[in-house]
Amino acid sequence: MKLLIDENVAAPIVGEFVARGHDVSWITRAAPGLDDEDLFRLALHEHRIVFTHDKGHGERALKQEVPGLIIVRAGGNSPMLAPSLLVTLVESRNDWAGNLAVIRGRRVRMRALPDLSR
C-alpha cells in the first residue's frame, strides 16, 4: 500500500508499515511543516492514501481531492492499538482508496469520498 503518513503519527507505527513492506512517505522526514492543503496535493500527486490522527482532515477530504484518508482516533473506551495490531487491521482491508475511514480501537467506519475530480 502507498501511504503518506502525517507528521502526527509516531515513529513506531511508521516503522511497522515500513517493516511490512509498505511504500511509505512520512511527512516528518519528507516535508516537515507541510500545510494540510499541500499534504493533500502531495498525496494526490503521488497516489498515496493519507494516514493521520488529525480528525480535521476529514472535513478537508470532503472539499479537496485525496486518494483516500485513514484517521486513527483513540478515546473513550477505545485505546490506541499497538503498532503491530494497527497495521494488521489496516492490512486486513483493501478498500481504503476512495474512502474516508476512521479507526477507533478495532472498529473501522468507512464513508465514500466525493468525486471532486470534475
C-alpha positions as CSV (number, residue, x, y, z in Angstrom):
1,M,0.0,0.0,0.0
2,K,1.2,3.5,-0.8
3,L,0.8,5.8,2.3
4,L,1.5,9.4,3.0
5,I,1.8,9.4,6.8
6,D,1.2,12.7,8.6
7,E,3.8,14.0,11.0
8,N,1.4,13.5,14.0
9,V,1.9,9.7,13.6
10,A,4.5,8.2,15.9
11,A,7.7,6.6,14.5
12,P,6.8,3.0,15.8
13,I,3.7,3.0,13.6
14,V,5.6,4.3,10.6
15,G,8.4,1.7,11.3
16,E,5.8,-1.1,11.4
17,F,4.4,-0.2,8.0
18,V,7.9,0.0,6.5
19,A,9.0,-3.3,8.1
20,R,6.0,-5.0,6.4
21,G,7.0,-3.7,3.0
22,H,4.5,-0.8,2.5
23,D,5.6,2.1,0.3
24,V,5.6,4.9,3.0
25,S,6.4,8.6,2.8
26,W,6.4,10.2,6.2
27,I,5.9,13.9,6.3
28,T,8.2,14.2,9.3
29,R,11.1,13.3,7.1
30,A,9.8,14.1,3.6
31,A,8.4,17.6,4.2
32,P,8.2,18.7,7.8
33,G,5.8,21.5,8.5
34,L,3.8,20.9,5.2
35,D,0.4,22.5,5.5
36,D,-2.8,20.5,5.2
37,E,-3.7,21.7,1.7
38,D,-0.2,20.8,0.3
39,L,-0.3,17.5,2.1
40,F,-3.5,16.5,0.2
41,R,-1.9,17.8,-3.1
42,L,1.2,15.7,-2.5
43,A,-1.0,12.6,-1.7
44,L,-2.9,13.1,-4.9
45,H,0.2,13.7,-7.0
46,E,1.9,10.6,-5.6
47,H,-1.3,8.5,-5.5
48,R,-0.9,7.8,-1.7
49,I,-3.5,7.3,0.9
50,V,-3.2,9.8,3.8
51,F,-2.7,8.2,7.3
52,T,-3.2,10.6,10.2
53,H,-4.5,11.2,13.7
54,D,-5.9,14.6,12.7
55,K,-9.7,14.4,12.6
56,G,-9.8,17.8,10.9
57,H,-8.5,16.1,7.7
58,G,-11.9,14.5,7.4
59,E,-13.6,17.9,6.7
60,R,-10.8,18.8,4.2
61,A,-11.3,15.5,2.4
62,L,-14.9,16.5,1.6
63,K,-13.6,19.7,-0.1
64,Q,-10.2,18.8,-1.5
65,E,-9.5,15.7,-3.6
66,V,-7.4,13.0,-2.0
67,P,-6.9,9.3,-3.0
68,G,-8.0,8.0,0.4
69,L,-7.9,9.0,4.1
70,I,-7.4,6.9,7.2
71,I,-7.9,8.7,10.5
72,V,-6.8,6.9,13.6
73,R,-8.6,8.0,16.8
74,A,-8.3,7.0,20.4
75,G,-10.6,8.0,23.3
76,G,-13.4,6.8,25.5
77,N,-13.2,3.0,25.7
78,S,-11.1,2.8,22.6
79,P,-7.4,2.9,23.4
80,M,-4.8,3.3,20.7
81,L,-3.8,0.0,19.3
82,A,-0.2,-1.2,19.4
83,P,1.6,-0.5,16.1
84,S,1.6,-4.2,15.0
85,L,-2.2,-4.5,15.7
86,L,-3.0,-1.2,14.0
87,V,-1.0,-2.2,10.8
88,T,-2.6,-5.7,10.9
89,L,-6.0,-4.0,11.0
90,V,-5.1,-1.8,8.0
91,E,-3.8,-4.8,6.1
92,S,-7.0,-6.7,6.7
93,R,-8.8,-4.5,4.1
94,N,-8.1,-3.4,0.6
95,D,-10.8,-0.8,0.2
96,W,-9.1,2.3,1.6
97,A,-8.7,4.1,-1.7
98,G,-11.7,6.4,-2.4
99,N,-12.8,6.3,1.2
100,L,-12.6,8.3,4.3
101,A,-12.0,5.8,7.1
102,V,-12.0,6.3,10.9
103,I,-10.3,3.7,13.0
104,R,-11.2,3.7,16.7
105,G,-9.9,0.7,18.6
106,R,-10.6,-2.3,16.4
107,R,-13.6,-0.6,14.7
108,V,-13.5,0.9,11.2
109,R,-16.1,3.3,9.9
110,M,-16.0,4.0,6.1
111,R,-17.5,6.7,4.0
112,A,-17.0,7.1,0.3
113,L,-15.2,10.3,-0.6
114,P,-17.0,12.6,-3.1
115,D,-15.6,12.7,-6.6
116,L,-14.1,16.2,-6.8
117,S,-12.0,15.5,-9.9
118,R,-14.6,17.2,-12.2
